[in-house]
């Protein structure tokens, strides 16, 4: 006899859960993006001194990428325990780890003070950041997706996604403010530490909000079933093992869906700081303020794209973004090369709007690909493997291409190819709009009579 479907979360409670996920995710992304901005602006000279500015920046971005390398491991560990003991506990842990590492970065002595130990300690803290963020994304989007109903899942689940531009907005805003009120010498000497130390206060606020939310009702139902099965002597495999054994196609779909989105975001934000300040030799405030304005628009429009995916489907909205980005890749640098602040800002904002079309529906899209008992593991592994293949390498590849060719054209080709990969992946992935997250399709297909049709729930062409 099938278990009853979990009761929908009351609207007031759902809004609190969305707020807790959004604020916590914003803080975690603030910490993560702060490093990327600092790598382009100060770490290249304070921790990785080099005679060639681009070489120092490239080395700084290598440690930036190391943070991404730790994310799949974080996804595995957090996913395993998130599927076993719940989403909420792991979200609190991820916030503590991320905030603690960022705060410690603000206290680190530089290369001039302790030599090679400075970049070593910075790299170790970056690994902790990456590990924590590897578990953050899956838990934040799942606890919202599983509390909300099927009808508006795209809208509600997109709010944690807005935490990425929210964190970037906060990090860039703090850096822009410091750049405006401080001299370059003061910023290089001690001003850069302020945004990192500020993370300690932000984490306390985030924890206070996160501990008040309730666990996902969909997870609690699945946990009760698992406990009943265990009592009956049925042994289940570890979630990560089951993901790769039964849901590897969905993991590949999640990787491909995120590929162009990940690369485009880091090109439009982190690499832009290098391109504008080093290649175009413009003040760092030009790039920071352009990203600041673009991120504000991005933050507001991501939930709108998520809401649109509730009407049109996850695939059509994602395809708008990926196909548009393939074209915008060549327009973007032409506009940035104008050296006009207004034009650069328009280029960044338009690019982030297209990115939002991919990113907004993504939380619901990937969540709906997996069954409850492996959803945290599957969503985390797909998203974090993409972060290594795409986001981790994007700034380094872009810097190397710029260093070798002295032109933006190869970077445009690289960005276009990434967007095409996402377009093809989404085009061949089934639609997930309307899926009941409490139903485990794999188990139903395994136990169904041979004559029963194997039509996927919510499969819409």
N, C-alpha and C positions, 0 to 999 in steps of 0.2 A: 504493500500500500504506500503510495507516494506521500511524502511529508507535505504539510501545508506550506504554502508560499509565505515567506516572512512578510509581516505587515509593513506597509510603507512608513517611512520615518515622517513624523509630523513636520509641516513646513518650517515651524520655528526652530526645531531641533536640527533640521537639515541645513538651515542657514548658519547656525552656530558651527556645525561640522565643516561646512564650506569655508567659513571665516577662519577656523582653526587651521585647516589645511593650507589655505592661501597665505596666511601670515607666517606659518612655519616654513612653507616652501619659499616664500619671499626671502626670509632670513637666510635659509640655507643657500639659495642662489646668490644672495648678496655676498656671502662669504666666498663662494666659489668664483664668482665673476670678479670680485675684488682682486683676487690673485692675477687673473688674466689681464686686467687693466694695469696693475702694478708691474707685471712682467714686461709690458710694452713701454712703461713710463719710467720706472725706477729700478726694478730688480736687475735689469740688464747691466747697470753700472754699479749698483751697491753690492750685489751678490755674485755677479758674473762679469767682472770687468774685462774689457777687450778693446783693442785699438780700433776695430771696425764695429761701428754701431749695429750694423745688421747681424754680425756674427754674435755679439753679446745678446742681442734680442732673440736670435735663433736658439741659443743655449738656454735662455730664460724660458722660452716656449717649450723646450724639451722637458723641463721640470713641470711645466704647465700640463704637458701631455701625460706625464707620469701619474698625475692625479686621475686622469681618465683610465689609465691602465689598472688602477685599483678598483674602479667602479664595477666591473663584472664580478670580482670576488665579493665585493659588498653586496651586489645583487644576489649572488648565490647564498651567502650566509643570511642576510636579512630576509630573502625570499623563503628560505627553508623554515626559519623560525616564524616568519610572518604567516606562513601557511599552516604552521603547527600550533602556535600560541596566540596569534592574533595580530592585527595591523597596528593597533594603538601603541602597544608597548615598544614596538620597533621604531615607530615614528618619534617617540620621546627620546630613545637612545640615539637615533641618527642626528637629532638636533643638538644633543649634548656633545657628541663627538665632533661635529662640524664646528660648532661655536668655540669649543675649547681649542681646537687646532688653529683657528683663525686668530683668536685672542693671543695665543702663544707666538704667532708670527709677528705680531706687533711689538713683542718684547725681544726679538732676536737681535743679537749684535751683527754687524755687517762684516763683509770680507776684510775690510781694512782693520777691524778689531781682532778677529779670531781666525782669519785666513780661511782655509778650505772647509773648516767646520761650519761656517756660515751657510754655504750652499747645501752641505749635507743635511744640516738640521732643517733647513727650509724644505728640502725635498722630502724628508721623512714626514713633516707636518702636511705637506701636499698629498702624500699617500693616505694619511688619515682622512683628509678632506674628501678625497675620491672614494674611499671605502664607505664613508658615511653617506655621500650623495648617491652611491650605487643602490643603497637601500631606501633612500628617501622617496624617489619618484614613484616607484611601484606602490608603496604604502599610501602616499598622499592621494593619488588618483583613485586607488581602489576603495579607500574608506569612504570617499564621496560617491563613487560609482555604485557601490553596494548599498549605500543608505538610500539613494534616490530611486525613483521608479524608472520604468523603461522609456516613458514618453519624452522626458526632458533630460535624459542622461547626458547627452552631448553638451548641453548648456551648463549643467551643474559641474560636470567633471572637467570642463574647460577652465574653471576658476583656479584650481591648483596650477594649471598650465600658465596662467597669467602671473604666477609667482616668479617665473623665469625673467620676463621683462621687468617685473616689479623689483626683483633683486638687482637686475642690471641698472634699472632706473635709480635705485637707492645708492648703489655703489658708484655709478658715474656721477650722480648728483653730489655726493659727498666729495669726490675727487675734484669736480668742477668748482665747488665752493672753496675748497682749500687752494686750488690753483688761482682763484680770483683774489683771495685775500692774503696770500703768501707770495713771497718772492720764490723764484726757482731754487735758490740756495737753501731757503728755509724748508721748502717742501722736500728737497733731497736729503736734508740733514735730519729732520724729525717729523715734519708734517705728514709724511706718508703713513706714519704709525697710527695716527688718530683713527682712520676708518677701521683698522684691524682691531684696535682696542675697543671701539664702539660695539663690536660684535658681542662682547660680554653682556652688555645691557640688553641688546636685542634678543639674545638667547633666553634671558630670564623672562622677558615678556612673552616670547613664543612658548616656553614651557608652561607658564601660568595658563595660557589659553589651551594648549594641547592636552594637558592632563584632565581637562573638564569634559572632553568629548566621550561619547559612548562607542563601544566596539561595534563593528559591522554586523547587522542581523543576518546577512547572508553567510558570513563566516561562522557565526555562532551556530547556525543550523547545520552547516557542513561539519563543524567540529563535533556536534552531537551525534551525527551519523557515523563519523569516524570512530568515536568512542564506543558506540554500540557495535560497530563492526569488529573492533579490537576485542571487546568483551566476548564476542561470538567466536573468537579465534582466527579472524581474517587478518592477515598481515599485509600492510600497505607498504609500497616502496617509498623511499624518500622523494619529496616533491620534485627536486631537481632531476633525479633519475627518470621519474615518470614524464617530466616535460620533454626530455630528449628522446625518450622511447616512443611516446605517443603524440607529442605535439611539436615535433621538430619543424613541420611545415609552417605552423603558426609563428614559431620563433624566427624563421627566415623571413616571413611576411612582415613581422614587426621590425626586423633589421632594415629591410628594404624601404619600409614606410618612413623610417626615421633618417635614412641615409642622406637624402638631399636636404631635408629640413635641418639636420645637424650641421652639415657643412656650410649651408647658406647662412645660418645664424652666426657662426663664429667668423666667417668672412666679413659679414656686414657689421659686426661689432668689434671683436678683439683685433682682427687683422687691420681693420680700417684705421685704428689708432696708429699702427706702425706705418701704414701707407701714407697717411696724411702728414705725420710728423717727420718721418725719415725720408720718404721718397719725394713728397711735395714740399717739404721744409716749411710747413705751416705751423702756427702755434698749437700746442696740444689742446688748448681750449676749443679750437675749431672742431676737432673730431669729438671731443667729449660732449660738447653742447649739441652737436648734430645727433649723436647717439642718445643723448638725454631726451631730446624732443621726439625722436623716432620711437624710443622705448615707451614714452607716455602714450602715444597713439597706439602702439602695439598692445600695451596693457589693456586699454579700453576695448579694442576690437577683437581680441582673442575670444571672449565669451560670445560675441556676436557671430563669429564663425562657428563656434560650437553649437549655438542655437540654430543656425542655418542647417547644420548637419542633421539636426533632429527633424527637419522638414524634407531635405533633399537626399539625405544619406551621407554616410561617412566618406565614401569613395568620391562622389562628384565634387564635394567641397575640397578634399585633399588634392584632387587633380587640377582644380583651378590654381591652387598654389604652386604645385610642382611644375606644371606646364608653363605658368607665367614666369616662374623663377628661371627656367631654362632660357627664356628670351631676355629677361631682365639682367642676366649675368653679363651680357654684352653692353647693355645700356648703362648699367650702374657705374662702371669705372670711367666711361666717357663723361658722365656728369660730374663725378668727383674730380676729374682732371681739370675741370673749369676753375678750381681753386676758389670758387664763390661759396661762402658759407650757406647762403640760401639754397643754392643748387645742390650742394652736398647734403644738406638736411632733407631736401625733397627726395634725393636718391636713396638715402638711408630709410626714410619713412615709407616710401613706396615698396622698397625691398622687404621691410619688416611686415608690411601689410600682406604681401604674398606669402611670407613665412608663416604668418598667423593663420592663413587658410590651411596650411599643412598641420600646424601645431594645435590649433583649437580643437578639431575633432579627434585628435590623436589619442587622448586619454580614454575616451569612450571606445574608440575603434580597437585599440590594443587590448583593453580590458575585456571586451566582448569576444575576443578571439579564444580565450582560455576558460576552462572549467574552474569552479571555485577552489577545489582542493589543490590546484597547482597555479592559480591565477597570479599570486604574488611572485612566485618563482619564474613563471613564464613571461610575465610582463617585464619583470626586472631584467631577466637575462636577455630578452630581445632588445630592449631599449639600451642596456649598458654595453652589449657587444657592438651595437651600432655606434655608441659613443667612442669606442676605441678605433673602429674602422673609419669613422667620419670626423666627429668633433675633435678628437685628440690630435689628429694629424693635420687638420685643415689649416690652422695658423702656421705650422711649420712648413707645410708644402707651399703655401702661398708666399711665405717669406723667402723660401729657397728659389721659387720660380722668379720672384722679383729680383733676387740677388743675381741669378744666372742670366736673366733676359733683360732686366731693366725696363720691363714693359708689363702692363696689366693684361694683355691679350691672353697669354697662357693661363692666367688665373681665371679669366672669364670662361675659357674652354673647360677647365677643371670644374668650375661651379656648374656650368651647363650640363656636363656629363653626369654629375651627381644628381641633378634634378631629373634628368632623363631616367636614371635608374629607379628613382622613387616613382616616377610616372608609370613605368612598365610594371613595377611591383604592385602598385595599387590597382592598375587596370586588370591584373589577373587574380587579384584577391577577392574573395566573395564579400558581399555586403553583409554587415553585422547589425544594421539598424533594427531595433525591435527585439533583440534577443533578451530572454529572461535569464538574468545572471544566476538565479537559484537553480536552474536546470543544468545538469551535467550531461551534455550531448554524447560524449564518448561512452558513458555508462549505458545510456539509453540505446545507443546503436549496438552495443555489445549484447544487451539482453533482449533486444527486440526480436520478434518472430521473423524468419527468413523472408516472408512475403511482404513485410512492412516496408513502405517507402522510406528512404534515408534522406529526406529533405531536411536541410539545416534550418534551425529556428531563425526566423527573421531574414532568410536569404532572399534578397531582392536584387534583381539584375540592374 
